Amino acid sequence: MYGYKCEYCEGTVQPRLLKHEAFKHRDGFVILEDVTIGVCNTCGNRYYCAEILHTVHAVATGIQTPEKTAQIPVTHLKSA
């Protein structure tokens, strides 16, 4: 599944296990834990398989119940 050429540079996409990966969905944010994604070894571009994207959609839309939820602090950046 990995080892193919990056579409943005001459690098090679390699598997990388990440402790947390955040996704923005039209219905909110989803964080997947302990997920393996593809990452270019030259430019760092990230590649996600269909299973990951389907899971993000299912959790964001309420089709799949998340294992847990997290609070995220939000604030405004003061203008210079």
NORBEL-V868892 format. One record per pair of residues at least 12 apart in sequence whose ideal C-beta (glycine too) atoms are under 10 Angstrom apart, sorted by the first residue. I is the first residue (numbers start at 0). J is the second residue. D is the distance in whole Angstrom. If there is no record, write none. Layout:
# NORBEL-V868892
i->(I | I)
j->(J | J)
d->(D | D)
This chain:
# NORBEL-V868892
i->(0 | 0 | 0 | 0 | 0 | 0 | 1 | 1 | 1 | 1 | 1 | 1 | 1 | 1 | 1 | 2 | 2 | 3 | 3 | 3 | 4 | 5 | 5 | 5 | 5 | 5 | 5 | 5 | 5 | 5 | 6 | 6 | 6 | 6 | 7 | 7 | 7 | 7 | 7 | 8 | 8 | 8 | 8 | 8 | 8 | 9 | 9 | 9 | 10 | 10 | 10 | 10 | 10 | 10 | 10 | 11 | 11 | 11 | 11 | 11 | 12 | 12 | 12 | 12 | 12 | 12 | 12 | 12 | 12 | 13 | 13 | 13 | 13 | 13 | 13 | 14 | 14 | 14 | 14 | 14 | 15 | 15 | 15 | 15 | 15 | 15 | 15 | 15 | 15 | 16 | 16 | 16 | 16 | 17 | 17 | 17 | 17 | 17 | 17 | 17 | 17 | 18 | 18 | 18 | 18 | 19 | 19 | 19 | 19 | 19 | 20 | 20 | 20 | 20 | 20 | 20 | 20 | 20 | 20 | 21 | 21 | 22 | 22 | 22 | 22 | 22 | 22 | 22 | 22 | 22 | 23 | 23 | 24 | 24 | 24 | 24 | 24 | 24 | 25 | 25 | 25 | 26 | 26 | 26 | 26 | 26 | 26 | 27 | 27 | 27 | 27 | 28 | 28 | 28 | 28 | 28 | 29 | 29 | 29 | 29 | 29 | 29 | 29 | 29 | 29 | 30 | 30 | 30 | 30 | 30 | 30 | 30 | 31 | 31 | 31 | 31 | 31 | 31 | 32 | 32 | 34 | 34 | 34 | 34 | 34 | 34 | 35 | 35 | 36 | 36)
j->(12 | 14 | 35 | 37 | 46 | 48 | 13 | 14 | 15 | 35 | 36 | 37 | 38 | 46 | 48 | 14 | 37 | 37 | 39 | 46 | 39 | 37 | 38 | 39 | 40 | 41 | 42 | 43 | 44 | 46 | 39 | 42 | 44 | 46 | 39 | 41 | 42 | 43 | 44 | 39 | 40 | 41 | 42 | 43 | 44 | 39 | 41 | 42 | 38 | 39 | 40 | 41 | 42 | 43 | 44 | 37 | 38 | 39 | 40 | 41 | 36 | 37 | 38 | 39 | 40 | 41 | 44 | 45 | 46 | 36 | 37 | 38 | 39 | 40 | 46 | 35 | 36 | 37 | 38 | 46 | 34 | 35 | 36 | 37 | 38 | 40 | 43 | 45 | 46 | 33 | 34 | 35 | 36 | 31 | 32 | 33 | 34 | 35 | 36 | 38 | 45 | 31 | 32 | 33 | 34 | 31 | 32 | 33 | 34 | 69 | 32 | 33 | 34 | 35 | 36 | 45 | 47 | 51 | 55 | 55 | 71 | 34 | 47 | 51 | 52 | 54 | 55 | 56 | 58 | 59 | 55 | 59 | 52 | 55 | 56 | 58 | 59 | 60 | 56 | 59 | 60 | 55 | 56 | 58 | 59 | 60 | 61 | 58 | 59 | 60 | 61 | 55 | 58 | 59 | 69 | 71 | 54 | 55 | 56 | 57 | 58 | 59 | 60 | 63 | 65 | 55 | 58 | 65 | 67 | 68 | 69 | 71 | 47 | 51 | 54 | 55 | 58 | 65 | 66 | 67 | 47 | 48 | 50 | 51 | 54 | 55 | 48 | 51 | 48 | 51)
d->(9 | 8 | 9 | 8 | 10 | 7 | 6 | 5 | 9 | 9 | 10 | 5 | 9 | 8 | 10 | 9 | 9 | 8 | 10 | 9 | 9 | 9 | 9 | 4 | 8 | 7 | 6 | 9 | 6 | 8 | 9 | 10 | 8 | 9 | 7 | 9 | 6 | 10 | 5 | 7 | 10 | 5 | 4 | 10 | 8 | 9 | 7 | 9 | 9 | 4 | 5 | 3 | 6 | 9 | 8 | 10 | 10 | 7 | 5 | 8 | 9 | 4 | 7 | 5 | 8 | 10 | 8 | 9 | 6 | 10 | 7 | 6 | 8 | 5 | 10 | 5 | 8 | 6 | 8 | 10 | 9 | 7 | 6 | 7 | 4 | 9 | 10 | 9 | 10 | 7 | 7 | 5 | 8 | 8 | 8 | 8 | 6 | 8 | 6 | 9 | 9 | 10 | 7 | 7 | 9 | 7 | 6 | 8 | 8 | 10 | 8 | 9 | 5 | 10 | 6 | 8 | 8 | 8 | 9 | 10 | 9 | 10 | 8 | 8 | 8 | 9 | 5 | 9 | 9 | 8 | 9 | 9 | 9 | 6 | 7 | 8 | 4 | 8 | 9 | 8 | 9 | 10 | 8 | 9 | 4 | 5 | 8 | 9 | 5 | 9 | 10 | 9 | 10 | 8 | 10 | 8 | 8 | 5 | 9 | 9 | 5 | 5 | 10 | 10 | 8 | 9 | 9 | 9 | 10 | 10 | 7 | 9 | 10 | 7 | 7 | 7 | 8 | 10 | 8 | 9 | 9 | 10 | 10 | 6 | 9 | 10 | 9 | 9 | 8 | 7)
